[in-house]
Amino acid sequence: MTERTQAGRTPAGEAGKPGKPFLYVVVCAAGIAAEVDKLVGAALERDWEVGVIATPAALNGFFDTTAVETLTGRPIRSAWRTPADPRPFPPPDAVAVAPATFNTINKWAAGIADTLALGTLCEASGLGVPVAVLPCVADALAAHPAYRDSLERLRGMGVRIGEPYTGEPGPDGVRAEFGWERALDLLTGPGAP
């Protein structure tokens, strides 16, 4: 990541539009990721610039990459760049991880940075960049002690964690809506910097 101004905004011209905050959206491989354009669209409506970073597995058909690239006007990142390559995004003012899977949450909490998405999350936490997470984890996995410990560790790091979402239909057979905009609310609502 590169230098940020004291106000947390990227320097004029670096994000393409002076003064707009820049949001990284990290997308993991969960079925609900097919609707990540809802989060991107909501962020754009709230006057954020957006860049999307996907886990390698998420790029395997979990969401419409062309539609998301069209919305953001930027390529989706998933692989590390070489030192000679220009930085495709300015440094983030905030990061939203949605949907966040069991694997990503546990690796991130453990400090494992074996993908660009995880490396970005580990670095953002260390730089004090606000991060909001919307977990999408099945009940059986959420019951695992490592997952509970990971959530506690992330909370201790200042990460804002949204309500759990299993993706399973309720007793009435209806699947609850995923709260995409909740990630933005966690970043900008009460208690946000």
N, C-alpha and C positions, 0 to 999 in steps of 0.2 A: 504494500500500500504506500501511497505517497503522502506528502504533507497536507494537513488540513488547517483551515484558518481557525482562529480562536473561537469564533461563533459556531464552529462545527460544519460550516458550509464549505463547499469546494471553492477554490479560488475562481474568480470570474473567468468565464470562457472554458474552464477545464471540463465541465460537464456538458458544455454545449449551450447552456442557458444560465447566465449568471444568477446567483442567489438561490436557485432551486436546490433543495436537499437531494442527495443521491441515495437510493435504497437498493441494496442487494437483496434479491429474492433467491433463496436456496431451495431447490426443489428435489425431493427424494422420491424413490420408486415406490409409490403407493397408488392404488387404483384411483383415488380421489385427485391425484395430480392432473388428471385429464381436464380439470376445471381451474388450473392455476391462472388462466387468463383472467379469471374473476378478481384475483388478488392484484394482478398487474394493472388491470383496468381501474380498479378502485384506487390504487396508489397514484396512477396518472391523474385521475379526477381530483385527488387531494393535493395535486401540484408537486408530486415527487418526480424525479427522473429515476428510471428503473433499469437495472442490469440483472440478468438472470444467470445463476450458476446452478448447474444440475449435477447430481451424482451421476457417475457413468451408467449405472443401472437405470436411472430415470430417463436417459436418452433412448432407451430401447422400447419406444412406443408408448410410454406412460402419459405423454402429453404431446400436443400439436406444436412442435418446435417452430414451424414456419409461421403459425399464427402469433406465437409469443414474440418471435423476432420482429414481425411486422408491427405489433403493438409497441414494443420498446424502441424500435429503430436500431437495435444493436444485436450482434450475434450472441447466442447462448454460449457460455463458457462451461467447460467441463475438464479440460486438460490444462496442465501447467504450460505457461508460455516460456520460451527461452529468454535468457537475459537480453538478447539482442532485439526481441520483439517489443513493440510499443505496448504500453498498458492499455487494454481495451476499455477499461472503466476507470473513472476517477475513484479516489478513496471513498468508502461509504460513510454516510452520516448515520445510517442505521442498517440493520440486517433483519429480515424476516425469514424464518425457516418454516416452510409450509408446503406440503405436509412433511412432518419430521418423523422418520421411522425409528423403530427400536434400535436398529443397527447404528444409524447416524447418531442418535442421542447417546448411546453407550460409548461409542468410539470417541465422540467429542468430549464427553465428560472425563474419559480416560486420557485425553491429550493425544490421541492418535490422529495424525494428519496425513493419511495415505492417499487422499484424493484432494483435488483442488477445493471441493466443497468443505471438507473437514479442515483443511489447512486454513481456509478463509475464516471459518468459525473459530478455530483456536486463536488465530491472530486477532480477530475482532474483539474477542473477550479480553485479550491481553492489552489491547489499545484502549479499552474502555468504551468501545462503540456500542450503543444500545442494541440489544438483540432480543427479538420476540420469537417464540417457538409455538407452533401449533402441532402437538403430537397427534399422530395417526397410528395407533398401536392397538392390536387386538387384545382383548381382556386377558387371554392366557399368557401372552408375552408381558403385559403390564403387571402381572402378578409376580414376575421374576424379581428376586431381591436386587439383582444388579441394576435393573431398570429404575426401581425406586431410589436406590442409592445415587444413580446418575442424575435423576431429576433434582435431588437434594444438592448435589455438588453444583449443578448448573445454577440453581437458585442462589447458592452461596457465592457464585461468580457474578451475580446481578442479572442473570438472564431472566426475562419475563416469560412465564410459561402459561399458555392458554389452557382451556378446558380440554380434558381428554376426549378423543374421538376414536371409536373402534371401527367405524365403517359398516358395522353389522346392522341389519334391520331391527327395529324395536319389536315388542310383543305384538303390536298391531301390523307388523310386516312392512312398515314404512321406515326408510332410512332417514335419519336426521340430516339436515343440511350441515355442511362443513362451514364453520364460521370464518371464512377467508378474511373479512374485514377486521376481525378481532385482532389479527396481527398488527394492523395499523393502529387500532385503538390502544393496544398495549404499548406501542412506541410513542404515542402522542397524547394519551390520556393522563389522568391524575397520577402523579408519581414519576411521569416521564421527564427527562431533562429538558 
